[in-house]
Amino acid sequence: MSLDVHAVEKALLTGKWNEEPDSSSSDAPVLQIARNVVNGDFTDLKTSPSRDLFTVTQSNHDDLDRPLAEWFNFSRVSTAEDELLRLCCAVSCLHAFIQANWTGPELNIKPLEVLALTPELSELVSEDLLHEKAVAELAYGGEPAYHLARFPIFLQLARLLLDTPFQHCLSAPWWQLRTWRIHEQLLDEPVAVPPAVFSDAAHLLETIGTEPDIAGRLLLEQGLLEHYVGHDKSAADYFVRAARATHLEYELTGALGKRTKFQERDVTQLILLAESRVRGDGSDPAQSEDVAASTSSSPTADTKTEPEAKSSIAAASTNMSTPAIPETLALNDDTLLEQTAFTSSSASAPQAAAPGSRLGHIDPASQPALHPLDQSILLALCLNVKNTSPVNGLTAEQMAPYVARVVSHPRNWSVHTMALLLRSRLESTRTRTVERSVLQLQALVDQMPTADSTVAERLLYIHEILLPSRWEMERELALRYLTLGVVKSALEIFERLEMWEEAVKCWASIERSDKGIAVVRDLLEGRKAEADAVILQGKAISDKRRTAIDAAREAKLWCLLGDLEPDHALEHYTRAWEVSKESSGRAMRSLGGYYFARGKYPEAITCLRRAVAINPLLARSWFVLGCACIRVEDWDGAREAFVRCVTIDDEDGESWNNLASVYLRMGEAGKKVALDDGEEESAAQVENAAQIEGAAKERIPFQNKLLAFRALKQGLKFSYDNWRMWNNYMIVALDVGELSEACRALARVVEERAAKDGAASVDEDVLDKLVDAVTRARAGASEEGAADADQTAIQTAGLDRRVEDLFERTILPRVSSPRIFRARARLLTAQGKYGEALNAYLDAYRAGPAGTMEKGETDVEKWREAVGEVEEIVDVLRNFGPRVEGFNWKLQARSVLRTFMGRTKDFEDEPEWARLVALQEEIKKEE
């Protein structure tokens, strides 16, 4: 009798049992166990041979204080059948934990029914003891596990079983990947996943991931884990690869339709066209199937038997019963339609898809139903839109078509639950939909314990969606209540979930911070006990075990108390660090922030380095660490910190800006790159040795400037309205020779600051350099040879037009100054527009001291400066006047002189007055 291990592994991974592969060995006990696991029945854990795996080898009271891994003997040499039994038991434990905390309904097995205990140990080991040991051991990366999770011992047993070596079962790394994602959702904050989890799973594409749907599942699950820990770019790549693997065709486009009941004319609406491939395995939706969200089954629908549920999931015709799905609440708005009503396309009507698209045949008003796996991929792509786009209304509008495409055709209980949850989040910010948003979320929370669908159906695609746990969904509901001002209901939920940090915020929102402090102090001093602590009261457990139970949560409470009592914050944070036995990342983050706020930067750096060593995924800790390193001029440390910031969150514009600043400072400190040969030669021409040394110190290597330029360019994609970043970008772009970018940056600075700062918003030095670059390019093109002229044209390509637009469209419509007019005059002169150039010079004169000077002026220095301007404008008139046809420059020059001398007769005794008289005589002689 041969056992087809790979066929059983495939059934466990996909949640669908195929009778054919094991027909020759159907009487093997492990196959019956595997079949039951696939069907959502985990009661085999209570009987042999499964229960034999969980035989506790400890023999006395003291041994029970050891880690759970030492209670059992899993790592024995085994055959393929033994390995398969271990894998089935691990999957059973994992899915039992998910059923108890994610999907429901109530679990029908208890932890003590799974463990094989001697009569003596049966009196010592209780479910409460197993619960506390599992919660303590599931804490990871300085983050505690949620202490009210139900039956965490099952998750820990699954982890222990999957950590054992597997030689015959190739899918063990995949189940480790799934277990890690569930474990991450159990922790307070995401933590770094060991690299081996992804690398081991990646090899499965070449072995068991050869089928399209298997490969799509694996890539999608890898992407979801990357998404959860904040690696959005990597996640986006996985999601796109998953869609390609399953041959899902999708396109975000526009189609004519109506969104309101009173809309008379169709307008373009955003729509997602999508189509699944034909699988031919009985899981394809019938093309005529159109199960709209408004006709969804209610939670009171008749409960199907297990075979019926499976057949409904794999419905191939409309004759089969619709699977039980969560209730979809109607909007019932007097203006908005339940969903966008798209105009049906015809041969004469324009198609929604783009020309040449493979989805051009799809009617927007009647799209075909999608396979549940493809629906999961679309929901993942929707999540990715949220994380890789700025937070604004357009993001929600772009996410909505993905959700609507899935909600319109419910195919699976868990997938539809996730779609409704995402729709609820999107609708929470709009006044017309916020009521349904809250009620829908409440309905999703209430459906968890119900048995309206089978366990197998609920678990079928649970690993392909990022469904929150039961307590996270209730927390989201409480936060939604809080935004609506329903503080009491939110507070009741937070206190029931024992999420004390959120509960304290509720008390603070109703100006009862003292109540929040009292609650935390009561918990720390034992006057108020948490639920699991109450259970343990009066039971004989060792002090050592009690310390392990309370350490992680007590440290969190001390940190919370430090936040509430700033005067004693240092004492409380230090106590939290000590209580956690130097493992609390929260304590070190709090201490680092405390020292940074008080200017104690060396101490802040020490604490924050410990914090990021415990949990390196929190960008805020890296950011504060980088700022502290800047304050103490530790440029290498600051660069490392800000690089980690932008690696975690590449949309953090402030971190990109600080990283650019660090690159420039490193150059000032003489780090990174030596001076180029040409720069050394020019420095050698300086006569004074001290001047040479000073110039070398002040000069920043070009490589550092280029790195700073690239960092600022990336950061400005996400901080487009930050004029300070644009100002920095302008200066650095000028230094690295990116003149067009410097011109664009100057325009953005003027646009942002002109209304408030006027002419001061224009960096006139930069403006002059840009004009000089254009004039030199034109002069060089006329004087140099053909080859040199081509090279000059390449270097300044488009700059002439950009600078001209800068004056005409940005600067002059908003602000003006004499220097701005002169810069424009020089540009017009280089272009050969002498008439316009002459007018610009005259505008500069009128805006300067000479043109604005009034009678009665007594400031001699100002008058002397004005005399210079008069002489300058007369010279300009003398040089450019003859080139302008029909312009009487002599009359203009006499008028300028006469007007200025008439206004400043009080200065006739000054020596400069004679220069004005002489200039007047020269003009008369030229006539």
Steps between C-alpha positions, in 0.01 A plus 500: 500500500658830387407833647477798264635763739504782246134452407403521868716811544328661203159425654608656831630811323196555280234384745347264243517123531550287192409132545701372205864526615454287811255242366758223543573588862174653616501294817817664637416682827701808401289542186179502697654759733607713203153472343339615824743792528412613149131475588546719809474218756783514755365247750763246392741694720323340796566142388794279412727523305479882502476522877811282538707785353398723790608268777647714777835358607537715814445319826486750786377843600831683451546372145181674397680834529714404201411618144228309320754371248656292778167344594483292181730289287420593138846473342524127465603323178186435299366354178297683237180392675626630835595833344160527337335434836708778656405734218129414532511562875678833446236607245224388737643707785550804280150485353349434842663821624376689194148365544495608863633852437431589135220319324286326761279319583580376848775239518390154609832383652691610808878509549495247785320254274797511262787451746580150624563548874570255779250498788747691717552770238127526432460648845777754442440612139197715435376689196585824677859389548528401133347835399748705701803300392399530134439876524839549665683291239319660207640843595763581237728785405423694818127500417251320726236266363136590554419342833127440441546299182311174527702176523843643410645161593382371161708761314804421711458125439475566125823702513681229695390228259597702192842580647589130490693373196300380197658299222200347325240777541608779266221740605624546859666841417169619354318416823774679692429807286130477584573452871727804504231725359249388762768548767571853375131589533510379861772751600453863598723629219640332185849359547767391254446155351806271476629511141492120482119509509489669158801328346380149591151573367636647175654164403155341506412668170734258330370190678136501606407842352485388139122530464366854437271518804758345735764750384249785529414403858866485602590836344191664645573375852861615479377842389250522787773433756726760337208743501430439868858579604502817287700392193252646252714495186589135545137422580383676182738288294369179659137601436565573132686170463210319666256651248724390215535151645122446513456674160269759654426779251413836655500862389410821683320721250192719451146432388180700469260468790295663776570522873189684622128434464432840344784498250362544147818489294764228509849613593828313509544286812808309617456125456713189533454253217614151600464144374618167638641227282290191435633235735282209397517332841147577612595822679418733211203731553228466239510789259135572561551515875449849636463484874470865591593627842146620556372141477757356739394233741428615850661348810173321569528291185475126536828346605640265236653167563867455425459341155246765403738776602778351291279466197379858537856628514578312183175590325515442128144584413222721620302199610724451803420677824661831578763471777416654835659844518498788748211740490555796270318801638314729259591867486139627500609853407258748346757614243776244441435176316590173671778462243606683186262425214720460192364538152486170317741495207396399152653475156427867434588629848859578600677221685616552860835330446787674325558429131682170457405379848422131551202605714325696227227238473384550863178691557556741796137459604522119516848376580556125552551363848860446609666199659543551878879482469493779240269698727760465776770631267288804413446575870876475555560744213243729663697492827813583306335807344439630852858449616677635191288810440471829690217525751235696313164459336649364179639201687155398622356555151767277352444225759121497465483327157708207628264449794186548289620240250527240778189597697278471194559122471532331841660157463655421838417590861846625604578683174165676507553593867832662408340687210223634723755604760700696243182664372411594856839668543463694176150618590596615851610846382187596302195643670253313278661162557643520853184350655517188283874486566448464874200266474681277250803476726274413793332229289839351410596486866169338595522231231822344634340261754217397266493174308347631177778337297728204548846516654651364178354784294617765743853359504518437125658838412586634846873504419439697177345804671616731779192452718543659847459289811182515702648741757652721232165527325333594828776754564437650156130523584581679827727746319220563251267574793762736639518702178121541515510617860346184644764490772317286754444210259861522385621500859293192583657309209855604588456404863348164406792435264738632769662738255592745770689745280192565289282506813720770651461707180124473539522635854727780378252592223233570764752693714535225759871428473509440876267204450737353243796536736298336778416202277865441408616536860230259620621243248862541604426489870261205478185686601357438151574166340493404134281211394768234476655620825166454671487144375835425658416645838497239774677241287837359594758621251864573566634852539731437208207418274297797624792732420519365145127541458486865603828640363401608148164652589629664818777669301240634256291636788802678653569664162138608479520647848815688397308653209224609738732643769772704325651615831584139591549370145869412540432295810210311338681429172806373685280277712339361184844414359598325821171311532532365147853377571632738232278364225233771462542699180221733614696593813813588304303699243336696779833564675661608173220748435522627857873574476471649150228743608731625778808538282689205648601364162772247597259331743224512237728333244585219743134427575384525141775268376374241747143560385575448129710196583191345666254601225659648185170548313383819672600792277428761767770358730755515218395856418548629854830311519617672182403842636691431822808396300482825304498698824825333613645513143517123466451510124555130435244409765253755366540374144438141611190602696340701219584234242310253717212749523458530126551125458205434730287785366622645171222761510650676803598831340645638821741208530614548140564867574701418812696236312597758239611737776714224652672432166593867472622515860712191446667686214569797725660263750734372230339157475414279205664639188833674439526811281510452126822568310367814338394639836846432643662698219272800548561492874875490441480833324400671824805685627436481871543153655238578765251588227572164331428314824182697562374444147560124531307484826202692364481314170253207494591206274287474188395143583345616826315780322369253244376265773331792673340607171356151444372477856322835476355414160349182644371674812326776305272241339334466839550853639402706199376795707807525723670819379802446724575172325456671164742770610760239601442315175551822304841570656625142463370471143692813409817356653478173308419672169132401482398850391155405370417341836630808681271713282202278583582512871525880499158517337349276771656711778354818350157338459495393865649815660416797277166579663661528842860612441477696173827560316693331782365167372730527196860389549649768276848345507362177355296698247810687385693173460224350291493806274880494479488136390260587217696806385832311509347217298382743233829685494694173483283372216586806292872507580599130521532245225220270390600211732532722806175671416319164485644399838390830656152459354472152653602622846244784503229334293164652580640734765436812290129425477477395867660821624280710275189321636634550851490878449178529305279239670631478855705794626376818332128426542564475875802711606755746363823672601776697321729199494229277353436753222873526425531121483212488255654782299824306465306194382311705240825659386652157440191408298542817287173654624649845557173690525366271774840499668504882505154506658615250763799720587268798532270296728804417715589870519146602596490231773843598639610780736535757218152439361329499838683792660270785607559870566639576840731196514785563747696173485821590313616139459173398349518796264851409390382144428216646296747712300678181397171353384423808294838479331443130435157546340632781280779270379244229429288745300807614311598137413162345423301802385645518148419126449131549564318638202281801571627550853625849594753402761643853538161639599464218751846563644436875536169425670667266750771752584260795523255316723769369738683835527170680556416274795845522663595871474584489870822312411640765258798559725612135480792415267288237316262775383766617254496151342130533433549845342780366282286206390225739406742702284626184325147408391443852364822480297397163352188664361 
